[in-house]
Amino acid sequence: MIESTQARYFAAAHARFPRDEDGAYCPVCSARIPDGCPSCDPCVERSRAIDRRVYFTSTWSNRVTGDIPRWPWAGGDEWAASCPRAAEAIASWEPHSGTGLAIFGPTGAGKTSALVGAINRLYQRGLDACAEGHKPDPPRILWTSEAALVRAQREHPLGKGTPDLIRDASRIRSLVVDEVGFARGEALLMEIVDARYRAELPTTITSGRTRADFVEVYGDALYRRIGSHATIVDLHGES
């Protein structure tokens, strides 16, 4: 590992190290490149830390996919203070734990931001693990919405098999379906959730409907299949 790290450092000296009038130097130990820096312990570890972080971030972008809102504040202290019940819902929940969440609540209750916060927390924990010398393996998570699933089905050519999004949603290790309740995708959602239920895969949803209203529109069978591998959280009233 040290030899390969040294080789990378020598090969990338011009690109990776700052330069002055005397040539390239290491910002960690100030050694001139390529005289001694690539063989010193702090710089070898620095290279390894870079490698771990690059692996984690690139693998994360390939495995955690979909239209996840870019909300760096979600899950933070200020957000938790403004959405305490949503914060409580995700306090001990992990997106890749094998258990989903079904969050019902009115607009502004923090349903979507709660899930984004949980994913942000998972990402930051991975970066922290890289800095501590570990090489975490990102989970496989797909984020979508009921409207996106309905649109994928509607726009897919007839006779061309299953749309990629719907196929992936049926098989991915952890699925998040945001804003369920108003896109009229009852049959499609039942098809996806039933496939996941039979494979014992968790499905996480958010919905602006009450639980009673959800059951009336989507049916008790769908509600029970989601709930079999999920914690139900109702922000309309007592959970």
C-alpha positions in Angstrom: 0.0 0.0 0.0 2.8 2.4 0.9 4.7 1.7 -2.4 1.5 2.3 -4.5 0.8 5.5 -2.5 4.4 6.7 -3.1 4.1 6.0 -6.8 0.9 8.0 -7.0 2.4 10.8 -5.1 5.4 11.0 -7.4 3.3 10.7 -10.5 0.9 13.4 -9.4 3.3 15.8 -7.8 2.8 18.6 -10.3 -1.0 18.3 -10.0 -1.5 17.7 -6.3 1.1 19.8 -4.5 1.5 23.6 -4.4 4.6 25.1 -6.0 6.9 28.1 -5.4 10.0 29.3 -7.1 11.9 26.2 -5.9 9.4 23.7 -7.1 6.7 21.5 -5.6 6.4 21.1 -1.8 4.2 19.3 0.6 1.7 21.4 2.5 1.7 18.8 5.4 5.4 18.4 6.1 6.9 21.1 3.9 9.2 18.6 2.3 10.3 19.2 -1.3 8.8 16.9 -3.9 9.9 14.3 -4.8 12.8 14.3 -2.3 11.2 12.8 0.8 7.5 13.6 1.3 5.8 10.6 -0.3 7.6 8.3 2.2 6.7 10.1 5.4 3.9 8.7 7.6 1.7 11.9 7.8 1.7 12.2 4.0 1.1 8.5 3.4 -1.9 8.7 5.7 -3.1 11.8 4.0 -3.0 10.0 0.7 -4.9 7.1 2.2 -7.5 9.4 3.7 -7.9 11.1 0.3 -8.4 7.7 -1.3 -11.0 6.6 1.2 -12.9 9.9 0.8 -12.8 9.7 -3.0 -14.0 6.1 -2.9 -16.9 6.9 -0.5 -18.1 10.0 -2.3 -18.0 8.5 -5.8 -19.6 5.3 -4.6 -22.3 7.3 -2.7 -23.2 9.2 -5.9 -23.7 5.9 -7.7 -25.7 4.2 -5.0 -27.8 6.9 -3.4 -29.8 8.1 -6.4 -32.9 10.0 -7.4 -34.2 13.6 -7.0 -33.0 14.0 -3.4 -33.5 17.7 -2.4 -30.1 19.4 -1.8 -30.9 20.7 1.7 -27.7 20.8 3.7 -29.6 22.3 6.6 -32.0 19.4 6.9 -31.4 17.4 10.0 -29.4 20.2 11.7 -30.1 21.8 15.1 -32.1 24.7 13.7 -34.2 22.4 11.6 -34.8 20.1 14.6 -35.9 23.1 16.7 -38.4 24.1 14.1 -39.7 20.6 13.4 -39.4 18.8 16.7 -41.8 15.9 16.0 -40.3 15.2 12.6 -36.8 15.3 14.2 -38.0 12.8 16.8 -39.2 10.5 14.1 -35.8 10.2 12.5 -33.7 10.4 15.7 -33.0 6.6 15.7 -33.9 5.7 12.1 -31.4 4.7 9.5 -32.3 4.8 5.8 -30.5 1.5 5.3 -31.6 -0.3 8.5 -34.1 -2.7 6.9 -37.0 -0.7 8.4 -38.8 2.0 6.5 -40.8 5.0 7.7 -44.3 6.1 6.7 -44.7 9.7 7.7 -48.1 11.3 7.5 -48.5 15.0 8.2 -49.7 18.4 7.0 -47.7 20.7 4.7 -44.8 22.2 6.6 -44.6 19.5 9.2 -41.1 18.5 8.1 -41.9 15.2 6.4 -39.6 15.5 3.4 -36.9 17.4 5.3 -36.8 14.7 8.0 -35.9 12.1 5.4 -33.3 14.4 3.7 -31.9 15.0 7.2 -31.5 11.3 7.8 -29.7 10.9 4.5 -27.5 13.9 5.3 -26.6 12.4 8.6 -25.7 9.1 7.0 -23.4 10.8 4.5 -21.6 12.9 7.1 -21.1 9.8 9.2 -19.4 8.2 6.2 -17.1 11.1 5.8 -16.2 11.0 9.5 -15.5 7.3 9.2 -13.1 8.0 6.3 -11.2 10.6 8.4 -11.0 8.0 11.2 -9.3 5.4 9.0 -12.3 3.4 7.9 -13.6 2.7 4.4 -17.4 2.7 4.7 -19.6 1.2 2.1 -22.5 3.4 1.1 -26.0 1.8 1.1 -28.2 1.6 -2.0 -31.1 4.1 -1.7 -33.5 5.4 -4.4 -35.4 8.6 -3.8 -38.4 9.3 -6.0 -42.0 10.5 -5.7 -45.4 9.1 -6.6 -45.7 11.7 -9.4 -42.3 10.7 -10.9 -43.4 7.0 -10.9 -46.7 7.8 -12.5 -45.0 10.0 -15.1 -42.4 7.2 -15.9 -45.2 4.8 -16.5 -47.2 7.2 -18.6 -44.3 8.2 -20.8 -42.9 4.8 -21.4 -43.6 3.3 -24.8 -46.1 0.4 -24.8 -44.5 -3.0 -25.4 -41.1 -1.9 -24.3 -41.0 -3.6 -20.9 -41.0 -2.0 -17.5 -39.6 1.6 -17.1 -36.2 1.7 -15.5 -37.5 3.8 -12.6 -40.3 1.4 -11.7 -38.0 -1.6 -12.1 -35.4 0.0 -9.8 -38.0 1.0 -7.3 -39.2 -2.6 -7.0 -35.7 -4.0 -6.4 -33.6 -1.3 -4.6 -32.5 -2.1 -1.1 -34.1 1.0 0.4 -36.8 3.0 -1.4 -38.1 6.5 -0.5 -41.3 7.7 -2.2 -42.0 11.3 -1.4 -45.4 13.0 -1.6 -47.7 10.0 -1.9 -51.4 10.9 -2.0 -52.2 13.1 -4.9 -50.8 11.7 -8.2 -53.4 9.0 -8.6 -50.9 6.2 -8.7 -52.7 3.7 -6.5 -52.4 0.6 -8.7 -48.8 1.4 -9.6 -47.8 2.0 -6.0 -49.5 -1.2 -5.0 -47.6 -3.1 -7.6 -44.2 -1.7 -6.4 -44.9 -2.1 -2.7 -46.2 -5.6 -3.1 -43.1 -6.7 -4.9 -41.0 -5.2 -2.2 -43.2 -6.7 0.5 -42.7 -10.2 -0.9 -38.9 -9.6 -1.1 -38.9 -8.2 2.5 -37.6 -4.9 1.4 -38.6 -1.7 3.3 -40.5 1.2 1.7 -40.4 4.7 3.1 -43.1 7.2 2.2 -44.3 10.7 3.1 -47.9 11.7 2.6 -49.9 14.8 3.3 -53.0 12.7 3.8 -54.2 11.4 7.2 -53.8 7.7 7.8 -57.6 7.2 7.5 -57.7 9.1 4.3 -54.7 7.2 2.9 -56.4 3.9 3.7 -59.6 5.0 2.0 -57.9 6.1 -1.2 -55.1 3.5 -1.4 -56.6 0.6 0.4 -55.8 -1.3 3.6 -53.7 -3.8 1.8 -51.2 -1.2 0.6 -51.1 0.4 4.1 -50.5 -2.9 5.8 -47.7 -3.9 3.3 -45.9 -0.6 3.9 -46.4 -0.9 7.7 -45.0 -4.5 7.8 -41.5 -3.1 7.3 -41.9 0.4 8.5 -42.5 2.6 11.5 -45.7 4.7 11.2 -45.4 8.3 12.2 -48.5 10.5 12.2 -47.7 14.2 12.5 -51.4 15.1 12.2 -51.9 13.9 15.7 -50.3 11.7 18.3 -48.0 9.1 16.7 
